[in-house]
Amino acid sequence: MYLVRRIQLLERDIIEKALRPIGLTASQYTALSMLGRRDGLSSAQLARRFGVAPQSMTEVIKALEDKRLISRSEEESNRRILRITLTNAGRKCIDICETLVDREEEELLAALSQTEIATLRKLLARIIKRHGTEEEDAVSDLPLRNIAGKN
């Protein structure tokens, strides 16, 4: 598990560096990416998928809203729940981010073959599903883009 944590920290640093020129943090990008796969989540749902307290997620959401990349609206059946949706600018931003992040992820995984990357993803997803959370479908929302090394 130490190695998984090291990879997580490495990936976060890589994403932060890649997104710095466009003014986004890794957390902001991850939230946008999640919303790109499942628009209309509440801040509580995003927080659970992130594994953070709702208060921490509020800061990320506020920053994205200030950048006009997302909007929030009350749910009709329960006005205390605010649904978050991407704006057109948010969707365009995701495309830019994906290009930048994909390039860095490709470099990070360059020592692995396509088959090894697919196996790694399947194994990690299996562990997550086995020890599921309230948001078990979050694993099925993961991107399956074809990122891999050249081997």
C-alpha positions as a printed NumPy array, in Angstrom:
array([[  0.   ,   0.   ,   0.   ],
       [  2.998,   2.235,   0.496],
       [  3.688,   1.997,  -3.24 ],
       [  0.089,   2.89 ,  -4.105],
       [  0.347,   5.985,  -1.902],
       [  3.676,   6.946,  -3.514],
       [  2.138,   6.675,  -6.985],
       [ -0.829,   8.762,  -5.818],
       [  1.457,  11.531,  -4.574],
       [  3.589,  11.371,  -7.716],
       [  0.534,  11.573,  -9.973],
       [ -0.864,  14.511,  -7.997],
       [  2.415,  16.419,  -8.367],
       [  2.507,  15.665, -12.087],
       [ -1.087,  16.834, -12.587],
       [ -0.512,  20.009, -10.539],
       [  2.5  ,  20.873, -12.703],
       [  0.668,  20.123, -15.965],
       [ -2.373,  22.217, -15.039],
       [ -0.569,  25.169, -13.458],
       [ -0.453,  27.124, -16.769],
       [ -4.253,  27.062, -17.038],
       [ -4.82 ,  27.908, -13.375],
       [ -6.375,  24.677, -12.127],
       [ -5.383,  22.419,  -9.256],
       [ -5.406,  18.626,  -9.337],
       [ -8.464,  18.616,  -7.058],
       [-10.343,  21.009,  -9.328],
       [ -9.481,  18.922, -12.381],
       [-10.564,  15.712, -10.654],
       [-13.914,  17.252,  -9.698],
       [-14.443,  18.462, -13.281],
       [-13.495,  15.049, -14.597],
       [-15.966,  13.324, -12.253],
       [-18.709,  15.719, -13.309],
       [-17.826,  15.094, -16.935],
       [-18.63 ,  11.419, -16.394],
       [-21.595,  11.927, -14.063],
       [-23.044,  15.432, -14.319],
       [-25.516,  16.513, -11.66 ],
       [-23.812,  15.118,  -8.575],
       [-24.288,  16.879,  -5.25 ],
       [-21.342,  18.226,  -3.296],
       [-21.846,  15.407,  -0.76 ],
       [-21.595,  12.798,  -3.526],
       [-18.464,  14.449,  -4.894],
       [-16.949,  14.531,  -1.405],
       [-17.583,  10.796,  -0.917],
       [-16.008,   9.987,  -4.287],
       [-13.023,  12.162,  -3.368],
       [-12.795,  10.672,   0.104],
       [-12.827,  14.104,   1.751],
       [-15.039,  15.997,   4.172],
       [-17.886,  17.99 ,   2.603],
       [-16.26 ,  21.193,   3.871],
       [-13.123,  20.468,   1.834],
       [-15.204,  19.788,  -1.258],
       [-17.012,  23.099,  -0.758],
       [-13.723,  24.941,  -1.343],
       [-13.101,  23.085,  -4.614],
       [-16.67 ,  23.682,  -5.779],
       [-16.521,  27.38 ,  -4.902],
       [-13.283,  27.803,  -6.88 ],
       [-14.789,  26.076,  -9.932],
       [-17.938,  28.139,  -9.659],
       [-15.872,  31.343,  -9.434],
       [-14.108,  30.279, -12.648],
       [-17.562,  29.678, -14.192],
       [-16.724,  26.079, -14.988],
       [-19.677,  24.701, -13.021],
       [-23.066,  25.881, -11.857],
       [-25.212,  24.777,  -8.936],
       [-28.981,  24.514,  -8.771],
       [-31.442,  23.336,  -6.158],
       [-32.926,  19.897,  -6.545],
       [-36.674,  20.204,  -7.031],
       [-37.586,  17.517,  -4.489],
       [-35.177,  18.744,  -1.795],
       [-34.02 ,  22.342,  -1.962],
       [-31.181,  21.684,   0.495],
       [-29.445,  19.566,  -2.148],
       [-27.533,  21.524,  -4.769],
       [-26.833,  19.656,  -8.006],
       [-23.607,  20.588,  -9.762],
       [-23.436,  20.721, -13.532],
       [-20.707,  21.633, -15.943],
       [-20.995,  24.816, -17.929],
       [-19.96 ,  24.948, -21.585],
       [-16.684,  26.494, -20.418],
       [-16.282,  23.589, -17.98 ],
       [-16.703,  21.022, -20.759],
       [-14.136,  22.818, -22.913],
       [-11.799,  23.022, -19.939],
       [-12.046,  19.253, -19.402],
       [-10.943,  18.676, -23.001],
       [ -7.882,  20.866, -22.49 ],
       [ -7.097,  19.224, -19.157],
       [ -7.472,  15.712, -20.568],
       [ -4.93 ,  16.505, -23.273],
       [ -2.43 ,  17.847, -20.732],
       [ -3.007,  15.099, -18.177],
       [ -3.05 ,  12.278, -20.742],
       [  0.378,  13.381, -21.955],
       [  1.748,  13.269, -18.41 ],
       [  0.032,   9.981, -17.577],
       [  1.485,   8.445, -20.72 ],
       [  4.948,   9.483, -19.551],
       [  4.302,   8.18 , -16.032],
       [  3.216,   4.787, -17.371],
       [  5.782,   4.566, -20.168],
       [  7.561,   1.652, -18.472],
       [  4.406,  -0.496, -18.761],
       [  2.805,  -2.167, -21.756],
       [ -0.857,  -1.669, -22.714],
       [ -1.619,  -5.095, -21.261],
       [  0.132,  -4.287, -17.986],
       [ -1.754,  -0.993, -17.679],
       [ -5.08 ,  -2.725, -18.306],
       [ -4.196,  -5.371, -15.708],
       [ -3.168,  -2.746, -13.169],
       [ -6.451,  -0.883, -13.622],
       [ -8.484,  -4.083, -13.295],
       [ -6.647,  -5.121, -10.137],
       [ -7.015,  -1.726,  -8.481],
       [-10.706,  -1.544,  -9.449],
       [-11.239,  -5.038,  -7.994],
       [ -9.728,  -3.969,  -4.671],
       [-11.901,  -0.859,  -4.586],
       [-15.066,  -2.807,  -5.409],
       [-14.239,  -5.494,  -2.824],
       [-13.999,  -2.864,  -0.117],
       [-16.787,  -0.783,  -1.621],
       [-18.2  ,   2.461,  -0.396],
       [-21.583,   4.122,  -0.622],
       [-20.581,   5.153,  -4.138],
       [-19.677,   1.721,  -5.512],
       [-20.529,   2.814,  -9.032],
       [-17.715,   5.382,  -8.838],
       [-15.278,   2.76 , -10.133],
       [-17.396,   2.202, -13.226],
       [-17.137,   5.953, -13.912],
       [-13.371,   5.767, -14.249],
       [-12.002,   6.791, -17.614],
       [-10.856,   3.964, -19.817],
       [ -8.859,   6.087, -22.213],
       [ -6.093,   4.278, -24.015],
       [ -3.089,   5.64 , -22.135],
       [  0.038,   3.556, -22.171],
       [  3.71 ,   3.275, -22.683],
       [  5.25 ,   2.507, -26.012],
       [  6.327,  -1.07 , -25.157]])
